[in-house]
Amino acid sequence: MRIFLTGATGFIGSALVPELIQAGHQVIGLTRSDAGARALIDAGAEPHRGTLEEPEGLRNGAAKADGVIHAAFDHDFTRFAENCEKDRCAITALGAALAGSDRPLIITSGTGMGGGQHGEPATEDVFNASHPNPRIVSELTGQALLQEGINVSVVRLPQVHNPFKQGLIGPLIDVAREKGVVAYVGDGSNRWPAGHLSDVARLYRLALEARERGARYHAVGEEGISSREIAEALGRGLELPAISIAPEEAAAHFGWLGMFVGLDMPASSAWTQARLDWHPTGPTLIADLDEARYRK
């Protein structure tokens, strides 16, 4: 298949390109820069110049492909709601190029969109259209396209990690360096799910190849690692103390991260693993944090 991949030079996209090519697919990768185009050519992919802000370029890229993986997202969380709206426009443009066909479109969301009740792990069968997280707009847009006959499925991400990058933990490291401590909220028992980058890339490929309309997949290798355990691992690497702070202090201490740090967000991938015969094998989040290089 010829696959149009947004976010092709990003953290996940850079792992997805070789994953797709090694499986026999051709990759058309979205890039906004000359450097990105050269990186894609060196990786064996075809560059397609454009940005998330240019719907026509997205439509043109998708139109010449047999399937689309939309892995790009603007991770400036100080403008989170605005960037979720940008994602809605991008998904709409990609879907328009696939109208009237069965070509698959894989979009991206977060495992929190499948959040359960009373601390239960998020599951793939939960879709709460009134979820307060602005990222729900991505799944709402995909659902609208699905109702129009477009073959849409969703990969929901946890904290995706390797020794060099770990989702929202990267900004946590910046805060810790600034404050001189690694903080967690309350007793630190709230949990974050995680998935190793190599496992996540493989799941995107399997989801694309499955072509299952309306499916939601969880790229989760670990259901939940406590925030205290994460803070203690960061403390070891940064040689800083890990301390507890009160919930009411979170916003002042963490800034925009304050909306996330105290959340309990465990997530299951049991259905995904059974459905796609996908079994995570990558290192754990704590293992990658212990392998990380913290010195600037």
Secondary structure per residue as TSV (DSSP state, phi and psi in degrees):
chain	resnum	aa	ss	phi	psi
A	1	M	-	360.0	147.1
A	2	R	E	-91.6	118.5
A	3	I	E	-111.3	125.3
A	4	F	E	-89.5	122.2
A	5	L	E	-120.1	116.5
A	6	T	E	-86.0	154.1
A	7	G	T	70.5	25.6
A	8	A	T	-66.2	-24.9
A	9	T	T	-105.2	8.3
A	10	G	S	-84.1	-171.8
A	11	F	H	-59.1	-53.7
A	12	I	H	-76.3	-42.2
A	13	G	H	-58.9	-36.9
A	14	S	H	-66.0	-25.0
A	15	A	H	-87.4	-28.1
A	16	L	H	-72.0	-37.2
A	17	V	H	-55.8	-55.4
A	18	P	H	-66.6	-32.0
A	19	E	H	-60.1	-44.6
A	20	L	H	-70.2	-44.1
A	21	I	H	-65.1	-42.4
A	22	Q	H	-64.7	-23.3
A	23	A	T	-87.2	2.8
A	24	G	T	97.6	6.3
A	25	H	-	-90.3	156.8
A	26	Q	E	-98.1	141.7
A	27	V	E	-118.3	129.0
A	28	I	E	-107.9	112.0
A	29	G	E	-105.4	129.6
A	30	L	E	-72.2	131.7
A	31	T	E	-148.6	149.4
A	32	R	S	-103.5	-4.2
A	33	S	S	-132.1	161.4
A	34	D	H	-64.7	-39.5
A	35	A	H	-63.1	-41.3
A	36	G	H	-64.4	-39.6
A	37	A	H	-63.5	-42.5
A	38	R	H	-64.0	-40.3
A	39	A	H	-63.2	-39.1
A	40	L	H	-68.6	-41.7
A	41	I	H	-61.9	-43.9
A	42	D	H	-62.2	-30.1
A	43	A	T	-84.4	-5.3
A	44	G	T	94.8	13.0
A	45	A	-	-106.1	163.9
A	46	E	E	-97.6	121.8
A	47	P	E	-76.3	145.8
A	48	H	E	-129.9	113.7
A	49	R	E	-75.6	134.6
A	50	G	-	166.3	178.3
A	51	T	-	-138.9	167.3
A	52	L	T	-65.6	-21.7
A	53	E	T	-84.4	-0.5
A	54	E	-	-117.6	90.4
A	55	P	H	-57.1	-37.1
A	56	E	H	-64.4	-40.6
A	57	G	H	-64.2	-37.3
A	58	L	H	-65.6	-44.2
A	59	R	H	-61.6	-42.0
A	60	N	H	-64.0	-40.3
A	61	G	H	-65.0	-44.9
A	62	A	H	-67.6	-32.7
A	63	A	H	-64.6	-26.7
A	64	K	T	-99.2	17.0
A	65	A	-	-118.3	159.7
A	66	D	S	-89.5	-10.7
A	67	G	E	-169.0	160.2
A	68	V	E	-131.8	134.9
A	69	I	E	-116.6	119.0
A	70	H	E	-101.4	94.2
A	71	A	-	-105.6	-3.8
A	72	A	-	-79.5	144.5
A	73	F	-	-158.8	140.3
A	74	D	-	-80.1	110.7
A	75	H	-	-92.0	28.0
A	76	D	-	-80.6	94.5
A	77	F	G	-76.0	-6.2
A	78	T	G	-73.5	-12.7
A	79	R	G	-127.7	42.1
A	80	F	H	-59.2	-50.9
A	81	A	H	-61.6	-41.0
A	82	E	H	-62.6	-40.4
A	83	N	H	-72.5	-29.2
A	84	C	H	-66.9	-36.6
A	85	E	H	-66.9	-37.7
A	86	K	H	-60.8	-38.6
A	87	D	H	-65.7	-38.4
A	88	R	H	-58.7	-45.3
A	89	C	H	-64.9	-39.2
A	90	A	H	-66.0	-44.0
A	91	I	H	-63.1	-40.2
A	92	T	H	-61.2	-43.4
A	93	A	H	-65.2	-42.8
A	94	L	H	-64.4	-42.1
A	95	G	H	-62.9	-38.0
A	96	A	H	-60.3	-34.8
A	97	A	H	-72.5	-19.5
A	98	L	H	-101.6	-1.4
A	99	A	T	-57.9	140.0
A	100	G	T	81.9	9.6
A	101	S	S	-133.8	174.5
A	102	D	-	-104.9	14.4
A	103	R	-	-64.5	131.6
A	104	P	-	-77.0	145.9
A	105	L	E	-123.3	116.4
A	106	I	E	-100.2	120.4
A	107	I	E	-108.2	171.3
A	108	T	E	-122.3	140.3
A	109	S	E	-143.9	-167.1
A	110	G	E	-116.6	152.7
A	111	T	G	-62.7	-23.6
A	112	G	G	-59.6	-22.2
A	113	M	G	-68.3	-14.5
A	114	G	G	-107.3	22.2
A	115	G	-	-56.5	134.8
A	116	G	-	-90.1	-172.8
A	117	Q	S	-102.5	150.1
A	118	H	T	56.2	39.6
A	119	G	T	81.1	3.9
A	120	E	-	-70.9	147.9
A	121	P	-	-62.0	145.4
A	122	A	B	-61.7	144.1
A	123	T	-	-130.3	161.2
A	124	E	T	-68.1	-24.5
A	125	D	T	-82.7	-6.3
A	126	V	-	-91.7	126.1
A	127	F	-	-138.0	101.3
A	128	N	-	-98.2	99.8
A	129	A	T	-64.0	-18.4
A	130	S	T	-103.5	19.3
A	131	H	-	-56.1	135.2
A	132	P	S	-72.9	-16.9
A	133	N	S	-68.3	126.9
A	134	P	T	-57.3	-21.6
A	135	R	T	-66.4	-13.5
A	136	I	H	-60.2	-21.9
A	137	V	H	-61.6	-29.3
A	138	S	H	-63.5	-46.0
A	139	E	H	-72.3	-34.6
A	140	L	H	-62.9	-40.1
A	141	T	H	-66.6	-42.4
A	142	G	H	-62.0	-38.7
A	143	Q	H	-64.8	-39.0
A	144	A	H	-64.3	-42.0
A	145	L	H	-64.5	-38.8
A	146	L	H	-59.1	-41.4
A	147	Q	H	-68.4	-20.5
A	148	E	T	-86.9	2.3
A	149	G	T	97.2	6.2
A	150	I	-	-87.8	139.8
A	151	N	-	-81.0	87.7
A	152	V	E	-109.1	137.3
A	153	S	E	-137.7	167.2
A	154	V	E	-127.0	133.4
A	155	V	E	-105.3	120.1
A	156	R	E	-97.4	129.9
A	157	L	E	-101.9	142.9
A	158	P	-	-93.2	-150.4
A	159	Q	E	-78.9	110.6
A	160	V	E	-88.9	133.9
A	161	H	E	-143.8	155.9
A	162	N	-	-148.1	-171.7
A	163	P	S	-68.9	-9.9
A	164	F	S	-105.1	-21.4
A	165	K	-	-153.8	144.2
A	166	Q	B	-146.1	52.4
A	167	G	T	59.7	-131.3
A	168	L	T	-70.6	-8.6
A	169	I	H	-71.0	-26.7
A	170	G	H	-57.5	-52.6
A	171	P	H	-61.5	-31.0
A	172	L	H	-61.8	-38.0
A	173	I	H	-63.7	-41.5
A	174	D	H	-61.9	-42.4
A	175	V	H	-64.1	-42.7
A	176	A	H	-61.3	-42.5
A	177	R	H	-62.5	-40.1
A	178	E	H	-68.8	-40.9
A	179	K	H	-88.7	-20.3
A	180	G	S	82.7	7.4
A	181	V	S	-143.8	156.1
A	182	V	E	-105.5	112.1
A	183	A	E	-102.3	149.4
A	184	Y	E	-131.8	161.9
A	185	V	E	-95.8	130.1
A	186	G	T	62.7	-131.8
A	187	D	T	-86.6	1.0
A	188	G	S	70.9	21.2
A	189	S	-	-85.6	-11.0
A	190	N	-	-65.7	147.1
A	191	R	E	-118.4	146.8
A	192	W	E	-120.1	134.5
A	193	P	E	-79.0	161.5
A	194	A	E	-147.0	157.2
A	195	G	E	-148.1	134.3
A	196	H	E	-72.3	144.4
A	197	L	H	-53.1	-43.4
A	198	S	H	-64.6	-38.5
A	199	D	H	-67.7	-39.5
A	200	V	H	-64.4	-44.5
A	201	A	H	-60.9	-42.1
A	202	R	H	-63.8	-37.3
A	203	L	H	-65.3	-43.2
A	204	Y	H	-55.1	-45.1
A	205	R	H	-62.8	-45.9
A	206	L	H	-63.9	-37.9
A	207	A	H	-63.9	-41.3
A	208	L	H	-62.4	-47.0
A	209	E	H	-69.1	-27.2
A	210	A	H	-70.8	-31.9
A	211	R	T	54.1	39.0
A	212	E	-	-92.6	111.3
A	213	R	T	-59.2	130.5
A	214	G	T	77.5	2.7
A	215	A	-	-72.6	147.3
A	216	R	E	-122.4	125.5
A	217	Y	E	-116.6	142.0
A	218	H	E	-106.6	119.8
A	219	A	-	-86.3	54.7
A	220	V	-	-108.0	120.8
A	221	G	S	-94.9	-32.5
A	222	E	E	-128.3	126.2
A	223	E	E	-63.5	-36.6
A	224	G	E	-173.2	125.4
A	225	I	E	-111.4	131.5
A	226	S	E	-66.9	148.8
A	227	S	H	-64.9	-29.2
A	228	R	H	-67.4	-41.9
A	229	E	H	-63.1	-39.5
A	230	I	H	-64.1	-45.7
A	231	A	H	-62.2	-39.7
A	232	E	H	-67.3	-36.3
A	233	A	H	-65.4	-42.0
A	234	L	H	-65.1	-38.6
A	235	G	H	-60.2	-40.0
A	236	R	H	-62.8	-44.1
A	237	G	H	-71.0	-38.3
A	238	L	H	-89.0	-9.2
A	239	E	T	56.7	48.8
A	240	L	-	-128.3	152.6
A	241	P	-	-71.5	143.7
A	242	A	E	-97.2	124.3
A	243	I	E	-131.4	158.4
A	244	S	E	-93.3	141.8
A	245	I	E	-125.8	155.3
A	246	A	-	-71.7	149.7
A	247	P	G	-53.8	-36.8
A	248	E	G	-71.2	-11.2
A	249	E	G	-94.8	-7.0
A	250	A	H	-62.0	-44.6
A	251	A	H	-62.4	-42.7
A	252	A	H	-68.6	-37.3
A	253	H	H	-76.3	-44.5
A	254	F	H	-98.9	-11.6
A	255	G	G	67.5	-135.4
A	256	W	G	-62.3	-24.5
A	257	L	G	-67.3	-15.8
A	258	G	H	-58.2	-24.4
A	259	M	H	-74.9	-13.9
A	260	F	H	-111.7	-33.6
A	261	V	H	-63.3	-30.0
A	262	G	T	-94.2	1.8
A	263	L	-	-75.5	139.8
A	264	D	-	-97.8	111.0
A	265	M	-	-130.4	46.7
A	266	P	-	-62.4	152.2
A	267	A	B	-147.5	141.2
A	268	S	-	-100.8	151.0
A	269	S	-	-125.4	22.8
A	270	A	H	-58.5	-45.0
A	271	W	H	-65.5	-44.6
A	272	T	H	-59.1	-45.2
A	273	Q	H	-62.1	-42.4
A	274	A	H	-70.3	-40.2
A	275	R	H	-69.0	-40.4
A	276	L	H	-107.5	3.2
A	277	D	T	52.4	43.7
A	278	W	-	-104.7	123.7
A	279	H	-	-131.8	111.1
A	280	P	-	-59.8	135.8
A	281	T	-	-128.1	-5.0
A	282	G	S	-72.1	167.7
A	283	P	-	-59.5	158.1
A	284	T	-	-74.3	166.3
A	285	L	H	-60.8	-46.8
A	286	I	H	-64.1	-38.0
A	287	A	H	-60.7	-41.8
A	288	D	H	-68.8	-37.2
A	289	L	H	-64.6	-37.0
A	290	D	H	-70.9	-22.4
A	291	E	H	-92.0	-10.4
A	292	A	-	-65.8	155.4
A	293	R	-	-105.4	110.5
A	294	Y	-	-95.6	-18.0
A	295	R	-	-74.5	131.2
A	296	K	-	-78.4	360.0
